[in-house]
């Protein structure tokens, strides 16, 4: 057995060329384009929905402020007076076929209920009218639990109401 010498060693062959990531058939290219178009359409739809719900996010932020103001006795009356205005502004900012501006009383409650998929309190229209038009002494006499329940009902309506686009 002979020992090879260093002169007999050969250089190793180079590795094969890298595998291309470019699709080898048209089918993969079409699939990639379809997926790209679907992703772009989904992103466009989400952006439009996010912009359309800007009024809802603003109303929820204002409801948070009203919730904090209810805890302060000096700001309580002002916070309670703003609640009916806020709900009416939300209803007016929705793109709807029928107008919410002239509605009041039971028609207002029916409008709010039609736009919601949760049950609203039966006397919500009366409570909102009380907050909007009653004398200050009557509004401040509203119990803390009633005020919180009204705020929760209004928050729930703002969160889940349907927007007719």
NORRARA-V697428 format. One record per backbone hydrogen bond with DSSP energy under -0.5 kcal/mol. NH is the residue of the N-H (numbers start at 1). CO is the residue of the C=O. E is the energy in kcal/mol with one decimal. If there is no record, write none. Layout:
nh->{NH:NH}
co->{CO:CO}
e->{E:E}
This chain:
nh->{8:9:29:30:31:32:33:34:35:36:37:38:39:40:41:42:43:44:45:46:47:48:49:50:51:52:53:54:55:57:58:59:60:61:62:63:64:65:66:67:68:69:70:71:71:72:72:73:75:76:79:80:81:82:83:84:85:86:87:88:89:90:91:92:93:94:94:96:103:107:108:109:110:111:112:113:114:115:116:124:127:128:129:130:131:132:133:134:138:139:140:141:142:147:148:149:150:151:152:153:154:155:156:157:158:159:160:161:162:164:165}
co->{5:6:25:26:27:28:29:30:31:32:33:34:35:36:37:38:39:40:41:42:43:44:45:46:47:48:49:51:52:53:54:55:56:57:58:59:60:61:62:63:64:65:66:67:68:68:69:71:72:72:75:76:77:78:79:80:81:82:83:84:85:86:87:88:89:90:91:94:100:104:104:105:106:107:108:109:110:111:113:121:123:124:125:126:127:128:129:130:135:135:136:137:139:143:144:145:146:147:148:149:150:151:152:153:154:155:156:157:115:162:163}
e->{-1.4:-0.9:-1.1:-2.6:-2.5:-2.4:-2.3:-2.5:-2.5:-2.3:-2.5:-2.6:-2.4:-2.2:-2.5:-2.4:-2.3:-2.3:-2.5:-2.5:-2.2:-2.4:-2.3:-2.6:-2.4:-2.5:-1.9:-1.3:-0.5:-2.1:-2.3:-2.4:-2.4:-1.9:-2.2:-2.4:-1.9:-1.9:-2.5:-2.3:-2.1:-2.2:-1.7:-0.6:-0.7:-0.5:-0.8:-0.6:-0.8:-1.1:-2.4:-2.6:-2.2:-1.3:-0.9:-0.6:-0.6:-2.5:-2.1:-2.2:-2.6:-2.3:-2.2:-2.3:-1.7:-0.7:-0.5:-1.2:-0.9:-1.1:-0.6:-2.0:-2.7:-2.1:-2.5:-2.6:-2.5:-1.5:-1.0:-1.5:-2.4:-2.6:-2.2:-2.3:-2.3:-1.9:-2.7:-1.9:-0.5:-1.9:-2.8:-1.0:-1.3:-2.3:-2.4:-2.4:-2.4:-2.3:-2.6:-2.3:-2.3:-2.5:-2.5:-2.1:-2.4:-2.3:-2.0:-1.9:-3.9:-0.6:-0.9}
